[in-house]
């Protein structure tokens, strides 16, 4: 459910674009992003850094799109967000005691340090490639195709990557000492 909540502004952007145009969709995305962050704040009294970063970039790049009437800015937003996440994940390996992925999953999964570093680096590469893929679509295809890619392509790539990560993590989880062996183990 959280996964869909995170994509809420993107889904509304898609619907607004299909029923109107890129500029109306940009306004809808900005309002949805503000509503998303506001709702999160009211519910939890805290906001995830990812939501703050995404909202700031949405307001700045969406605002530039609206002010300059140039859709290039809103099309670049997913790339900037993904590349910032790539830099943050990479930097977390050198700043702090744990990489970001371990901070996110470390309370529920116990893995060796080398596996955490590999997982974290795989997210760095994923975010960098996803940002580059967005630019490829922006400069190779029309706006209709980009909007479809932004929702369906990026969502599918992210979902697929998370599944692959799950299988990778499962291979490295060791049963607890008091846990009986699994069938075939």
ZAFIRO-345167 format. One line per field, with one value per residue (C-alpha): residue in three letters; residue number from 1; x, y, z. Coordinates in nm, 4 decimals. Example, Ala and Ser with C-alpha at 12.3 -4.5 7.8 and 13.67 -1.06 7.14 Angstrom:
BEGIN
volo (ALA:SER);
bator (1:2);
c1 (1.2300:1.3670);
c2 (-0.4500:-0.1060);
c3 (0.7800:0.7140);
END
This chain:
BEGIN
volo (UNK:UNK:UNK:UNK:UNK:UNK:UNK:UNK:UNK:UNK:UNK:UNK:UNK:UNK:UNK:UNK:UNK:UNK:UNK:UNK:UNK:UNK:UNK:UNK:UNK:UNK:UNK:UNK:UNK:UNK:UNK:UNK:UNK:UNK:UNK:UNK:UNK:UNK:UNK:UNK:UNK:UNK:UNK:UNK:UNK:UNK:UNK:UNK:UNK:UNK:UNK:UNK:UNK:UNK:UNK:UNK:UNK:UNK:UNK:UNK:UNK:UNK:UNK:UNK:UNK:UNK:UNK:UNK:UNK:UNK:UNK:UNK:UNK:UNK:UNK:UNK:UNK:UNK:UNK:UNK:UNK:UNK:UNK:UNK:UNK:UNK:UNK:UNK:UNK:UNK:UNK:UNK:UNK:UNK:UNK:UNK:UNK:UNK:UNK:UNK:UNK:UNK:UNK:UNK:UNK:UNK:UNK:UNK:UNK:UNK:UNK:UNK:UNK:UNK:UNK:UNK:UNK:UNK:UNK:UNK:UNK:UNK:UNK:UNK:UNK:UNK:UNK:UNK:UNK:UNK:UNK:UNK:UNK:UNK:UNK:UNK:UNK:UNK:UNK:UNK:UNK:UNK:UNK:UNK:UNK:UNK:UNK:UNK:UNK:UNK:UNK:UNK:UNK:UNK:UNK:UNK:UNK:UNK:UNK:UNK:UNK:UNK:UNK:UNK:UNK:UNK:UNK:UNK:UNK:UNK:UNK:UNK:UNK:UNK:UNK:UNK:UNK:UNK:UNK:UNK:UNK:UNK:UNK:UNK:UNK);
bator (1:2:3:4:5:6:7:8:9:10:11:12:13:14:15:16:17:18:19:20:21:22:23:24:25:26:27:28:29:30:31:32:33:34:35:36:37:38:39:40:41:42:43:44:45:46:47:48:49:50:51:52:53:54:55:56:57:58:59:60:61:62:63:64:65:66:67:68:69:70:71:72:73:74:75:76:77:78:79:80:81:82:83:84:85:86:87:88:89:90:91:92:93:94:95:96:97:98:99:100:101:102:103:104:105:106:107:108:109:110:111:112:113:114:115:116:117:118:119:120:121:122:123:124:125:126:127:128:129:130:131:132:133:134:135:136:137:138:139:140:141:142:143:144:145:146:147:148:149:150:151:152:153:154:155:156:157:158:159:160:161:162:163:164:165:166:167:168:169:170:171:172:173:174:175:176:177:178:179:180:181:182:183:184:185);
c1 (0.0000:0.2883:0.4276:0.1044:0.0944:0.4442:0.3229:0.0046:0.1248:0.2532:-0.0797:-0.2721:-0.0224:-0.0910:-0.4705:-0.4559:-0.2274:-0.4558:-0.7614:-0.5959:-0.2318:0.1177:0.0664:-0.2563:-0.0901:0.2035:-0.0280:-0.2120:0.1184:0.2349:-0.0943:-0.0914:0.2687:0.1847:-0.1250:0.0803:0.3438:0.0799:-0.1171:0.1990:0.2889:-0.0574:-0.0677:0.2881:0.4265:0.7285:0.8091:1.0523:1.3491:1.2589:0.9178:1.0715:1.3315:1.0716:0.8309:1.0962:1.2063:0.8448:0.7657:1.0875:1.0912:0.7142:0.7123:0.9753:0.7662:0.4602:0.6382:0.8436:0.5793:0.8544:0.7776:1.1477:1.1791:0.9072:1.0457:1.3891:1.2493:1.2530:1.6145:1.7232:1.5387:1.6890:2.0398:2.0143:1.9074:2.2018:2.4408:2.2786:2.3027:2.6638:2.7552:2.5985:2.8718:3.1279:2.9258:2.7770:2.8094:2.5658:2.4654:2.1110:1.9706:2.0881:1.9297:1.6042:1.5974:1.8477:1.5864:1.4020:1.6846:2.0256:2.2935:2.6742:2.8293:2.9586:2.6042:2.4673:2.7329:2.6497:2.2785:2.3442:2.5638:2.2987:2.0549:2.3127:2.3372:1.9591:1.8893:2.1594:2.0289:1.6652:1.7584:1.9421:1.6503:1.4189:1.6412:1.6566:1.2766:1.2527:1.4818:1.3864:1.0066:0.7084:0.5484:0.2711:0.5278:0.7237:0.4126:0.3346:0.6961:0.6965:0.4039:0.4147:0.7796:0.9375:0.6847:0.7488:1.1265:1.1155:0.8831:1.1016:1.4152:1.2589:1.1611:1.5154:1.6461:1.4063:1.5360:1.8953:1.8291:1.6472:1.9538:2.1665:1.9335:2.0531:1.7969:1.8117:1.9810:1.6522:1.4621:1.4117:1.5724:1.3499:1.2536:1.5511:1.7990);
c2 (0.0000:0.2380:0.1680:0.2986:0.5932:0.6899:0.6842:0.8837:1.2119:1.0216:0.8432:1.1708:1.3352:1.0563:1.0909:1.4708:1.4479:1.1988:1.4190:1.7574:1.8498:1.8531:2.1873:2.0881:1.7562:1.9456:2.1562:1.8394:1.6670:1.9653:1.9808:1.6002:1.6123:1.8836:1.6887:1.3694:1.5330:1.7202:1.4018:1.2178:1.4982:1.5059:1.1278:1.0578:1.3958:1.3245:1.3160:1.0855:1.2579:1.1002:1.2705:1.6060:1.5836:1.4735:1.7507:2.0242:1.9106:1.8787:2.2340:2.3809:2.1925:2.1909:2.5622:2.6234:2.4193:2.6321:2.9669:2.9149:2.7002:2.4453:2.0809:1.9899:2.0808:1.8432:1.5709:1.6059:1.5762:1.1917:1.1915:1.4483:1.2612:0.9253:1.0656:1.2370:0.9057:0.7343:0.9908:0.9570:0.5766:0.5948:0.8570:0.6507:0.3920:0.6511:0.8642:0.7029:0.3495:0.1768:0.2168:0.3472:0.0099:-0.1420:0.1453:0.0796:-0.3002:-0.3803:-0.4058:-0.6841:-0.8597:-0.9679:-0.9878:-0.9772:-0.6331:-0.7267:-0.8180:-0.4865:-0.3038:-0.5034:-0.4346:-0.0655:-0.0460:-0.2238:0.0527:0.3146:0.1550:0.1104:0.4768:0.5942:0.3733:0.4669:0.8354:0.7761:0.5705:0.8626:1.0974:0.8469:0.8414:1.2217:1.2891:0.9945:0.9829:1.2166:1.3439:1.0814:0.8028:0.9711:1.0041:0.6341:0.5416:0.7620:0.5695:0.2209:0.1835:0.3261:0.1495:-0.1854:-0.1405:-0.0478:-0.3359:-0.5813:-0.4528:-0.4849:-0.8452:-0.9251:-0.7665:-0.9844:-1.3014:-1.1884:-1.1114:-1.4433:-1.6337:-1.4758:-1.5031:-1.7630:-1.9392:-1.8532:-2.1110:-2.2069:-2.2268:-2.5779:-2.6423:-2.5886:-2.8771:-2.9934:-2.8031);
c3 (0.0000:0.0811:-0.2663:-0.4262:-0.1858:-0.3022:-0.6643:-0.5864:-0.7504:-1.0550:-1.1016:-1.0748:-1.3135:-1.5637:-1.5351:-1.5654:-1.8679:-2.0430:-1.9800:-2.0423:-2.1095:-1.9588:-1.7838:-1.6090:-1.5195:-1.3698:-1.1512:-1.0420:-0.9560:-0.7492:-0.5574:-0.5099:-0.3849:-0.1341:-0.0228:0.0094:0.2281:0.4283:0.4928:0.5956:0.8363:0.9922:1.0286:1.1497:1.2584:1.0426:0.6719:0.4922:0.3305:-0.0046:0.0012:0.0899:-0.1871:-0.4412:-0.3406:-0.3542:-0.6999:-0.8123:-0.7012:-0.8458:-1.1770:-1.2124:-1.1342:-1.4032:-1.6483:-1.5753:-1.5607:-1.8771:-2.0530:-2.1257:-2.0484:-2.0477:-1.6794:-1.5575:-1.7839:-1.6214:-1.2664:-1.2511:-1.3678:-1.1102:-0.8318:-0.9302:-0.9654:-0.6258:-0.4738:-0.6459:-0.4964:-0.1513:-0.1560:-0.2755:-0.0164:0.2610:0.2158:0.3225:0.5656:0.8724:1.0007:0.7640:0.3995:0.3433:0.2393:0.5682:0.7619:0.5784:0.6064:0.8803:1.1552:0.9703:0.7856:0.9128:0.6439:0.6341:0.5806:0.2337:0.1214:0.2493:0.0486:-0.2657:-0.2206:-0.1680:-0.4790:-0.6825:-0.5829:-0.6850:-1.0280:-1.0538:-0.9751:-1.2164:-1.4975:-1.4305:-1.4522:-1.7785:-1.9162:-1.8422:-2.0437:-2.3278:-2.3449:-2.3054:-2.6018:-2.8235:-2.7996:-2.7835:-2.4623:-2.4741:-2.4711:-2.1928:-1.9737:-2.0264:-1.9485:-1.6373:-1.4897:-1.6358:-1.7370:-1.4244:-1.2011:-1.3727:-1.3623:-0.9943:-0.9068:-1.1018:-0.9346:-0.5882:-0.6707:-0.7817:-0.4607:-0.2599:-0.4228:-0.3681:-0.0009:0.0505:-0.0738:0.1978:0.4959:0.7415:0.9646:1.3345:1.5588:1.7301:1.4015:1.2593:0.9181:0.6135:0.3863:0.1912:0.4111);
END
